[in-house]
Amino acid sequence: IISNDKDIMHVERKKQQRAITNDMILIALFYGKKSRSFQDTSYTVLDRSLFSSAYEKYIDKLRGLTIIGNWCDGEFYIITCYWNFLVKSRKRY
């Protein structure tokens, strides 16, 4: 996981402001629903993706976590991370 080249501390600031840890980011990259927008890739953690996984007990804490970035040479370059409150406000199984 590598930050964006333009503003190296952007992701670190956003993670700190939004209480997002590196472990949460890794879970989102592994279990999140993948979608594309132009050249960027986003991963959003949904209830359905964590259901019957090792992280099922953390569904309420991880619901709505969204990571946006790009894959390049096997490394994921994070552009930003945030909580998607439209997803977070709904409980779906």
C-alpha angles and dihedrals in degrees: 000000000000132000125240116278096228096060111013095188096046095094093043091053093047092047091052095045093048098039095241119152131202090250090056090052092051091050090050091051092049102039104019125110107258121223134164132223114182106306096340127092122211129195119199122188111228130181091246092057094053096039111114093007131113089265097053092116089060096055093113092049097045101038111123099013108150126192121189123193148105135270114229126167093343094308127105115227109204117217097179144330129212146153115264100217094190088064094036093057094057126069111210128169 
